[in-house]
Amino acid sequence: MWYDVAIIGAGSAGLFAALELTRSALKVVVLEGGLDPKTRTSITTGVGGAGTFSDGKLNLSSKIGGNPHAIGCTSTELEGLIERVDAEFTRCGAPAQYSGENVEDLATLKQSASQAGIEFIAGRQRHIGTVTIREVIDTLYHDLLDRGIEFRLDTKVGAIIAEEEGFCLDTAHGAVHARHVIAAPGRVGAYWLREQARSLGVGPAFGPLDIGVRVEFPAELYESIEKIMYDAKLRVRTSTHDDMVRTFCTNPRGFIVREDHEDFVLVNGHAENVRKSDNTNFALLVHIELTDPVEDTTQYGRAVAQLATTIGGGKPILQRLKDLQQGRRSTWDRVRRLPIHPTLDAVTPGDISMALPQRIVLNLLEAIERLDRVIPGLAADSTLIYAPEIKFYDTRYMVKDGMETDLPGFYVAGDASGHSRGIVFSAVTGIYAAQHIVAKNSR
Ligand SMILES: Cc1cc2nc3c(=O)[nH]c(=O)nc-3n(C[C@H](O)[C@H](O)[C@H](O)COP(=O)(O)OP(=O)(O)OC[C@H]3O[C@@H](n4cnc5c(N)ncnc54)[C@H](O)[C@@H]3O)c2cc1C
């Protein structure tokens, strides 16, 4: 069957591209490898993508989540698209309140960060929470069905083949033909897309990588900051290596979770609506870009993840800060005597310096010392460090206006494009691609 547009992946990029296309008369199909929001059990696969089981922190600032200039979007256009995404989430049931709006409080936090040599990126945020985000995505999904968008679930695309006029998408349930394709398979499908893009002659470049740890500490330490900005973005330039280390995905009273991959394990974190822990956690990540002779950040990141998984005996590694500083491994005995209890216990107490490169460990230790001046108590002996946390944004496509690649009609969107990191910016790239297709078809 022929469609005007086939969208691969129903994550936030795919859903918002579909929503934008409902404004046109184009015939659209969404091909999604997973199930609907209420039936799915996979963390990464299914309608809503990786966002459905996240805690739905919406970053509503043009400075967070991607680089608008790399996709040819002006700041004004981007602000408008962010407003649209936020309005849709609200329409579908996201809670009304924001954080990060009080200008005076933000200025005070910025001042104390600056005094410690830390950059604070202020921005408006909306926190939806783990239970509600699933409901919100389900409402959006049914809204799209009601507006005539065709979804084919449990339909993983195998190969993308260029045809004389458009593309053929091969699936286990038969071939789908479309004049335009928006490929938005998320991080889970990024390497699959890389193979498909190469065979289509659309060569992606290697993008940067973030490698680090999850830091967990008593929730009281972050309470005053949480009132100002729920997920405060703090960036440190380290003294020894002049590298950039940033906090990411802060979860007040949240939980550490384990991310299982084919041949390694990683850690992540989330905060729930109802169930609360006594701890707060955030990712602390070192930004890595590789140049000649090794540009392949994927291979580097995977090698680090595999080594850490080997050292952890197949589980993430947990170490108290004092042990990491003193170069000795942690043991369950020492961890159990701490005043703080880990929220993830399927871990191996061990030595993170055996698993992560020395430069990364040094960067992390220096950053924690510096951050302690903004979050007093963070550098306490008992602070818990989990490894590894790795963010693979390691494939980036050259795109023209509207996320179109060099191959006419072939668009990329969301995290797999290498141009977004998060729910809102992914949605923005999806809308941007859809707008371009609509404009092209109305000429
Ligand atoms: C635990 C966790 C917590 C997070 N918390 C937050 C947060 O609080 N705030 C935030 O902004 N971001 C958060 N993120 C990141 C956020 O979820 C992603 O940035 C966002 O979902 C990316 O959207 P996307 O549409 O690009 O891809 P995804 O959401 O990953 O969706 C891609 C979809 O494509 C499908 N797919 C893949 N390959 C194929 C194929 N070959 N054929 C058909 N379908 C395919 C997948 O099944 C998936 O459903 C979190 C991520 C995780 C894992």
The ligand as a Gaussian input file, in Angstrom:
#p B3LYP/6-31G(d) Opt

LIG

0 1
 C       14.892000       5.656000      31.865000
 C       14.818000       6.892000      30.997000
 C       14.393000       8.098000      31.561000
 C       14.330000       9.245000      30.765000
 N       13.852000      10.399000      31.323000
 C       13.713000      11.502000      30.556000
 C       13.131000      12.689000      31.085000
 O       12.713000      12.747000      32.240000
 N       13.036000      13.782000      30.265000
 C       13.479000      13.778000      28.960000
 O       13.355000      14.797000      28.273000
 N       14.015000      12.658000      28.445000
 C       14.133000      11.520000      29.193000
 N       14.651000      10.379000      28.646000
 C       15.075000      10.424000      27.245000
 C       13.835000      10.439000      26.321000
 O       12.988000       9.386000      26.670000
 C       14.282000      10.345000      24.865000
 O       15.185000      11.405000      24.606000
 C       13.102000      10.443000      23.886000
 O       12.135000       9.480000      24.171000
 C       13.589000      10.274000      22.460000
 O       12.492000      10.247000      21.588000
 P       12.610000       9.586000      20.132000
 O       11.277000       9.725000      19.511000
 O       13.778000      10.110000      19.433000
 O       12.941000       8.033000      20.397000
 P       12.314000       6.964000      21.347000
 O       11.473000       7.595000      22.387000
 O       13.436000       6.101000      21.775000
 O       11.328000       6.128000      20.398000
 C       11.796000       5.375000      19.313000
 C       10.745000       4.321000      18.942000
 O       11.134000       3.734000      17.719000
 C       10.826000       2.353000      17.736000
 N       11.694000       1.663000      16.783000
 C       13.048000       1.535000      16.839000
 N       13.491000       0.864000      15.749000
 C       12.397000       0.546000      15.014000
 C       12.211000      -0.142000      13.778000
 N       13.237000      -0.662000      13.094000
 N       10.948000      -0.300000      13.305000
 C        9.874000       0.219000      13.999000
 N       10.003000       0.873000      15.169000
 C       11.252000       1.047000      15.668000
 C       11.093000       1.946000      19.191000
 O       10.345000       0.783000      19.502000
 C       10.638000       3.189000      19.958000
 O        9.312000       3.078000      20.399000
 C       14.706000       9.212000      29.406000
 C       15.133000       8.000000      28.827000
 C       15.188000       6.852000      29.605000
 C       15.644000       5.553000      28.958000

